[in-house]
Amino acid sequence: MPKPVLRYWDACLFLDTLNKTPGRIDVLEELWYDLGQPNAADIAVTSILTMAEVAFAAEEKKLHALDSNILAKIDAMWEPPIQMVEVYSVLTLEARRMMRDAVTQGWSLKAHDAIHFATCKARKCTDFLTYDDKLYKYDGRFGFGVKAPTGKGTLFSPLPAAPAI
């Protein structure tokens, strides 16, 4: 059996799952389904920082009203099969190095994105999955791919319902 591939999930993947974002939710539900399978081919990794970035659903923000059911869905996202990585000093120093490297290219890399990148690199993830197109220019720059998530085509065969998150 091949070794699972580590793929980093940026916070936007969790937000788009929560918000059931059209044009993205089908692929995300497929990825969640695949993660939950025995002997899954991929392992999803994210920083503990993501927990702060995914604070509320778009509907809650729009209505200025919080819903405890949505909070329960958010909290359920951090359970296995998602691997959570703590932020520690070595990661923050690597994030700073990445931010400084970006400046040499005339680019700007925000601290939270740099922490995500540093975590991805430290965990030796193959890919950094994101819908943030401003980050695609970093593809390959730090030793991993930066790209939008894609499905494996299993959406065209019958699948059980994705986990209720």
Secondary structure, 3 states (H helix, E strand, C coil): CCCCEEEEECHHHHHHHHCCCCCCHHHHHHHHHHHCCCCCCEEEEEECHHHHHCCCCHHHHHHCCCCHHHHHHHHHCCCCCCEEECCCHHHHHHHHHHHHHHHHCCCCCCHHHHHHHHHHHHCCCCEEECCCHHHHHHCCCCCCEEECCCCCCHHHCCCCCCCCC
